[in-house]
Amino acid sequence: MFFYWAFFLGFCDVAYGQVVSPLTPKGGIKQSAISHRQSASLSADDRKLAESDTRKCLVKVALGQTHVRERTGRNDGVEVRKYLKILHLPEGTPYCGAFIEWVYRQCGINANVQAPAVAYSWMKYPNRIVWNKGPIRDKKVPLSGDVAVFTWRQRTGGVRHHCELVAEWQDDEEVEDFVTVGANTSAPRWVKVKGEGVHKKLREKEEAVVSNHIAPYPPKGELLRPIAIF
């Protein structure tokens, strides 16, 4: 199985965490898509098909950005400004969360995440979590288009968070890694053009907290409670 991943992706390095001031996204969605309200009126099969198309769109859009590199290695450059602009953030701000928000909007999806620029925000809704460094509850399986958050403890104390889009996940206990597309991260060893930017990565399942922001949403009136740092 190792050779499968090596062929598909290669080896990868560690990304850097993203923590910025919370800001709520503004602006419209570029592409049209079936809204969650419209989805409620569809049959189960049609909803499943619509969700599958949405997930394919998210991965395709994210992979289409893997050419992006920072201009000087300081969270800067034309493409980086594009991601940050939708959240009204200045160039130089960590942008892993802004990138995911940007990808979702390109596919017509409102992830309904408070403060999406903060990586931790993508895992703070308990009822959306499908994987917490291992199967949880009814053993839901992460899917392409879900969002993975990683927490790394720093030598100086404290933690840092980083989020990436799930590109491929195999529901196999023997497969310990999964494929992501992330921004504001270092280049894997196999990439010829080095530099911080948008990269396809190979991550360990046991390091990830994965949330589904496409299908499940809190029932009306339910409080959005933050969860503990894992």
N, C-alpha and C positions, 0 to 999 in steps of 0.2 A: 504493500500500500504506500510505503514511503516513496517508491519510484513513481507512482501515479502523481503524487503531489509535486515531486521534484520536476516531473515533465510538465505538469500543468502550470506551475508557478515558480518554483525554485525556493531558495532560502531567503530569509528576510531579517531585517534589523528591528530594533525597538523604536517605537514612535515616541514623540514627546507629548506631554499632557496639555490639555486645554482648559483654562479656567479664566473666564472674563466676567465683566459685569452683566447682569441679566438685562436683556432688552427684548421686547416683544416684536415679532416681525410685522412689517407693514407692506402694503403694495399688493398688486393683483397676481393671479396665477397666469402664466403664459399660455399653457396649453389646456384645452378643454378635457374633462374627464367625467366619469360618472360620480356624482356626489354621494356621500353616505346616505343622504335623505332619499335620493333616487334609487340607490342600491337597495334600500329597504323594501321597495315595491317590486323588485325582481325576484324571480324564482331562485331556489337554492343553487341550481346548476348555473344559471346566468350570473349569479353573484360570484360563484367560484371561478367562472371564466373571466369575469371582469377583474377579480383580484389577481388572477394569474397574469393577465395582460399588464396590470399595474406593476407587479413585481418585475416582470421582464423589462418594462420601461425604465424602472429605477436602476437596474443593473446596467442596462445599455447606456443610459445617460452618464452614470458614474464612470464606467469604463472609457467612455468617450473623452474624459478629462484627464486621463493618465499621462498625457503629454505635458501637463502643467508643471512648471518649476518656478520657485520664487526667484525674483530678479537678483537680489543680493543676499538671500538667506535670512531676511528680517521680516518675514510674513508680508512680503511686498510683491508688486507686479500687477500687470493689467488683469490677468485672470483672477488673482487673489482678491483684488478690489471688487471684482464682479460678485464674488461670493459674499463678501462683507457688506456690499452696498444694500442688499435686500434687508439687512438687519440694521442699517444706518450706523455701521461701525467703521471707524477709520482704518486706513491701511496701517499695518503693523500689529493689528490685533490677532491673537490666535484664532484660527478659522476652521477647525475641524467640524464644529457644530454648524457653522454657517454653511459649509459645503453641503452637509446632509440636507439642511433646510432648502438650499438652492436646488439640489437634485430632486427633492420631493415636489417642489413647485413646478419644475419643468414637466413633471408627469401629472400635474393637476391635482396634487394631493396636499391637503392641509393636515399636517401631522398633529395639530392641536397640542403642541408642546410649549409650555411656558418657559421663556428664556432659552430658546434653542441654541444660542451661541455658547451656552455653558454645557460642556460635554455631559456632566452629571445629570442635567435635566432630562436626558433621553432615557434614563433608567429610574426615574423617581416615581413612576406610576405603577404600584404593585400589581394591579389587575392586567397590565400589559406585558409583564415579564413572562417570558416563555422558557428562559434558561438562566439559572443563577449559578454559574460555574459547575453546572450539573443539572439533570432533569429536575423539574419541580412539579408539585401538585399532580395534575393529570398527565404529566410527562409530555407536554406539548413539544413539538420539534421546531426549532428555528428554521426560517425559510429565507430565500433570497429576497432582499429588500428590507429585512428587519435591521435593527440598529444594535450594534455591539458596543458596549462601554467597557473600558479597561481601567483598572485602578492600580497604580504603582506607588509603593511607599518610597519616599525619598530618603537619602542618607541624612539629610539635614532635618528630618522629621516631617510629619504631615504626609499628605497624599497628593497625587496629581491624576487627573482623569483625561481620557482620550476616547473619542467615539469614531466608529467607522461603519460603513454599510456592508451588510452580509451579501457576498456575491455568490457563494456556493457553500452548502452545508450537507454533509452526508450523515444520514441517520444510521450510524454504525459505531458501536462501542469501541471497535478496534481502530477507528480513525480518530486520532487525537487532535487534528488540526482542521481548520476551515479557512476559506478564502474570503478576503474582504477587499473593499476599495476605500481608502482613507486619504484625507487631506491633512496638510500641516504635519507631514510625517517624513521620515528619512527613506531613502531609496534602498530597496533590497539589493543584495550583492550581485544578483544576476542582471540588474538593469544597467545598460551601457551608459546612459546619460544620468549621472548622479545629481544630487541636490535635493533639498526639501521641496515638497510639492504634493501632488496627487499620485498615489502609487497603489498597485495591487499587492496585497500582503498575504502572508500565511501566518495565522494566529492559532494559539492553543485554546481549545475549548474550555479548559479548566481555568482560564484567566478571564473569561468573558461573562458579562451579564447582558443577555440579549432581550430586547423588547420588540413587540409587534405593534407598530403605530399605524397599521393599515386597516386591520379588521376590528379589533376590540377597542371599545371606548367606555369610559365610566358611565354608569347609568345616570340619568338626569338627577341632579341634586346631590350626587355623591361627591364628597370632598376629595380633592387631589392631595393626598398625604405623601410627603416625601418619605423615602425609606432610608434605612441606615446604610452607611458606607460599608461595602463588603470587603 
